[in-house]
Amino acid sequence: MTIKENLKKIKEKIETACKNSNRNPDEITIVAVTKYVSETTAKSVLEAGITHLGENRDQPFLSKYEAIGTEATWHFIGSLQTRKVKNIINKVDYIHSLDRLSLAKEINKRTDKPIKCFVQVNVSGEEQKHGLSVNEVLPFIKELQQFEKIIVAGLMTMAPHTDDEQLIRSVFKKLKDIQEEAMDLNLAYAPCNELSMGMSNDFTIAIEEGATFIRLGSSLVGRE
Ligand SMILES: *Cc1c(COP(=O)(O)O)cnc(C)c1O
């Protein structure tokens, strides 16, 4: 299947999920996760009309960025070691994995301009997952006030790998609840109006629960 064919199917599913939840498909941005594919394939994602690209490690990101540059809007979606911030900063447009103050401090220090970040939340509480626990999110967002170049665009989570749809849905619902609490704080640096949730196997559920950025790898660009 080509990327264009994959995209057509995905767009149909987005439409259905939006109908089910009374949403407008224009509210959903597809981030094509290119971590499984070459620079050439990443370029064909752009040709298919998707301009948001996501990578989860610094070196593969840099190779893609070399090849493609600012034609794409770049999302860093993986856990980020503090010492690697300098490699990606001022090249990526969004960071989806802000989960500690030391990382915020380094991002703030290295960036030339305000940068949109998602606070990563480990809603499911699985031990191997990165992210803040549910109760830590609002205090963390308040603490980010000290970093004048960090913009809290929204919250990000990964649902558990399971066939249990109700469990997945409850994780996305919870992230939406926390987002509403964060928006109620009315902080200028933390509009928090975006939700980065949903991957290839669960994006329709994520959309029904309020996702605005879905991160699609295997279902859209395949694996090489
Ligand atoms: C790899 C990855 C994705 C995409 O995964 P697929 O299941 O292939 O769609 C999304 N988000 C994050 C954080 C990832 O690491």
The ligand as an SDF file (V2000), in Angstrom:
LIG
                    3D

 15 15  0  0  0  0  0  0  0  0999 V2000
    6.3700    5.2600   17.4190 C   0  0  0  0  0  0  0  0  0  0  0  0
    5.4810    6.2180   18.0740 C   0  0  0  0  0  0  0  0  0  0  0  0
    4.2240    6.5170   17.5310 C   0  0  0  0  0  0  0  0  0  0  0  0
    3.6720    5.8660   16.2800 C   0  0  0  0  0  0  0  0  0  0  0  0
    3.4270    4.5030   16.4800 O   0  0  0  0  0  0  0  0  0  0  0  0
    2.4910    3.6510   15.5010 P   0  0  0  0  0  0  0  0  0  0  0  0
    1.8440    2.6740   16.4040 O   0  0  0  0  0  0  0  0  0  0  0  0
    3.3990    3.0280   14.5200 O   0  0  0  0  0  0  0  0  0  0  0  0
    1.5040    4.5630   14.8820 O   0  0  0  0  0  0  0  0  0  0  0  0
    3.4530    7.4630   18.1890 C   0  0  0  0  0  0  0  0  0  0  0  0
    3.8790    8.0880   19.3010 N   0  0  0  0  0  0  0  0  0  0  0  0
    5.0710    7.8110   19.8540 C   0  0  0  0  0  0  0  0  0  0  0  0
    5.4630    8.5250   21.0980 C   0  0  0  0  0  0  0  0  0  0  0  0
    5.9010    6.8710   19.2690 C   0  0  0  0  0  0  0  0  0  0  0  0
    7.0880    6.6080   19.8320 O   0  0  0  0  0  0  0  0  0  0  0  0
  1  2  1  0
  2  3  1  0
  2 14  2  0
  3  4  1  0
  3 10  2  0
  4  5  1  0
  5  6  1  0
  6  7  2  0
  6  8  1  0
  6  9  1  0
 10 11  1  0
 11 12  2  0
 12 13  1  0
 12 14  1  0
 14 15  1  0
M  END
$$$$
